Amino acid sequence: MTVEKHKVYDNLSTIDLEHNKTFINRIKTTDPAFKASAFTSNAAFKNHLLKDADHVELLSNDAEVISKTKKELLESDANLIISHLTNPYVVGKANSFESSDVKYQEAILNVDKQIGELLDELKKRPGYKDEKWLVIFTSSFGGKIAEDNPLDPTKYDDPLRNTFTYFYSPLFENKNVLKPNTSPYVFQQDVLYQNFWYGFYSSFANFNPKKFDLTKNDDVTFNFFFKADRHLSSNTEQTIFRKRFKGSKISNGWEICYTNVSGASRMRFFGTGMELPIYSDNISLGTWNVYTITVNRKTKLVSMYSNGVLSSTSSIENIDWINSEPLFFGFTGSVYPPYNDAPPSENSQNQAYYCNFQVYKYAYTAQDIKDYAGLGYIDEIQSPYWKDLLGYWPVYSDNNNSNALADASGNGNDLFLLNPNNSSSYTPQFVKNLISSNYIIPGMPASIYANVPNLVDIPVFVYQWFGIIPEKNWNLEGRSWNPPYVILNY
């Protein structure tokens, strides 16, 4: 079930077992004679998820867990036996979870050996041939694959769902459930459209400047998606995002502009203290691009990446980006005095689409950019740097409220429309658009994951094995799976 129901965020201490009972509790409520035994070396797992077992032991390590489980398999009349192993996670956390890591290899191979020992012990039971056993082997959560191919059409974008689950019984034939082909999935969203050529453009601002002040010690990452349908005139520019006064006076701060320098359209970034502005690669019309700008105060470098590839860098001095200016999105022009600060070079020919704006108080590494900058949507699971967000404006659903761009980071930093005269020229235009490129990774609906066994399916499979029909008020989210029984092939 989802986090909204179980309430588990960082650890099991917040789990809501009052409204969402353990599957052991559900079974025992249905069948009071049902017996469950469990063994683990994790106290939280024992106290929360195994608390309804008839016999549960907290042990020192996995070796003891395996030893106790083997003894239970031979001597017990329990209907359910749980063996919870923790060493692969402990080793992976201390080293890495990659198959190339020698220590992690050893931990996984040892688990493979231990599972073999448990299956051998199971088959030694005196009544094994007359019993019907179901063996489930699974991981509690997944992880990112380091060498995953970004162009793989079957790629899942949620690394925590990359779990491996096995259901075994002598009654089953072999059946591999493969990842579904996700290439037909279309990432189509409502995005903000600015058409300066026809005089339609909108500006937004957050008037709490302190929220976005950055000191000389603050690292920063800006990340956003952009597509242009028209080039600007040569040697002109259009403001996209800024916290800096432009025009008659200059203040400390930064700005992101769509610009045309000597006939080449590019993205430009400049902040006070930088030696030179930095630029993206040349922009091709009609193509979605991902732009990432990092400010690393330790290395004193500001870098611009175009679709994950480094485009340019500049050195930066230790200067604060602190001022009394609002955070602006879009071209303010003369629509909102006293912020009618468009310089003479501003040009009103831009036709472009914008979405997925992110600002972090953290400098992405090159590997971070490869892994996360292209994600079409982020949340607490997708982004390991969620807590570092100053603001996140996806834009995708903001057409329901044309007066603001909602901040999805939870920080409450919405950007509000600047349109004092309620002119239709400044009303935001949201256009449904296919957001696609070799670099952008679309966010996929939860239903796509239901095509393979998930952790939420395991309780349903267990209920099914014991002939228990789940009640509606259990509010289960898992699906049932029909294993390929050998007997059905005769």
Phi, psi and omega in degrees: 000165185280165182297333178299333180267308187279340175067019178269118181250288180257332180206174187284354184296338183260004186299139180262091179267357177286319181261345181228090185291158174291156181293334175295317178299316180299317181294315183293330175294323180282322182228093182302337181277354182294136180240136180229137175237150182209148181222135182203162173249009181250116185296318181296319179298318179295313187286337183250300187276338182252009188294341182267000178289149180289324180225119180222137181233137173261118185244175188277328184202177183294327180300318177292323178299315180295317180300314180293322180294318179298318178296319180295322180297324182279326192249343189267157173252023180294145177278335183223130177233124181249128177240109185256115183255138185241346188299319179302321179292317180299315180293316180296321180295323182282338183237274173193166180258020183269148182294341179278349181281119186300316182293322178290323175304312182299319181295318180291316179297325178293320176297318178302317178296318182294322178295320177299320178297319180294320179293321177297320181292322179301319183288349178274353180301138182304324183255023188303319184292339180262357182259158177243104182255139171246127179248126179241127177238123182209163173258152185285332173201166184259201180194167182287141177269120189299319184257026179297139182278116182296343179264003180296117183290349178259013185292135172267136185269354179254101186298331182291345178271358180282060178265164177239124182233132180236133173247123182233139170203146175301343180278349185263148165269167177288139175207120177263128177258110186272157174300138180287154176286117183262003182299329178289347182290126183258127177267090183242123185222160170280123181238162181282132182242127178245120181240086183287335181300322179258012174081015178254112176206156182228150180233145181228156180207153169244119189266025173248082189299331183297332182295335185241012172293140181233129180276173180291353178256356185273120170284154183216149168226130171250134181217133180199162177256144185209140173221130179251140175255353182209138177281151170285164172292156183300138178062038173232170181210162177225124181292136176250310186211134180197157167222075186190137179282134177243153177111236188291336177224155181242134178238158174301142179155203185214163179205146174242126183229146167271124190223163174231113181248113178055040175089358181250121178278128181212166172269140180234142174230137174215140175225150179304135180096349178283143178294316181215156171295158175244153187230153175277179169293165178300140184267127174267138182290147175075014183237131176287137179229152176247124180246131181233127179239125181242140176239108182251106184287339180286316179272351182058042179233141171245130187231145176245128177245136175247112181053044175085357182250133181297126180257316181197160179222162174210150174282160180219141176277166178280081181235135178292148170253070182238127179203178181262012183277147173292165170274120183252140166241128177096172183276115182280329179052232180246021187280342187216078175302142008270020184260026175279074192247025181292126178287167182302334184280352179300136183230138189259044180250000185290133169234111189209164180239144184224147172190171169061045179282131178226137174231121181246146168268063183192140179264113176303141169275170177300323179291321176301317181297318177298322186275324194237336187296330183273001181294129182290338176206142180237156173208191183299330181277316184294321187248121175288351181250023181305319182293342181269358182293133168272327178193148177219115183241088181297323180081338191307322185249013186283354177293346175283345179217090188286358181266000182200153167257115188285138175274115182271003183281347185089001181271354177072026183262058178297150174256124188258143184297136173261100180206071187295335183262005181053039180281139179295338179296333184256005177289128182301139177253122177247127186235133177291131187218142174279112183265102188214137171192171179291343184261331183283131179254111184291145171285131184255148180292154182301331183298334182294332181282344181288355180280352176228158179298134177240169180300326181291344180277341186297311177302321179297319179297320180294315177303316181299320181296322181269007177071029181261129177266114182300143178275152184299323184286358173286339177055047180287147179248353180282165177244158179271150178236136178262104181290155180280096180289138180299318186299335182287348182267359179266000000 
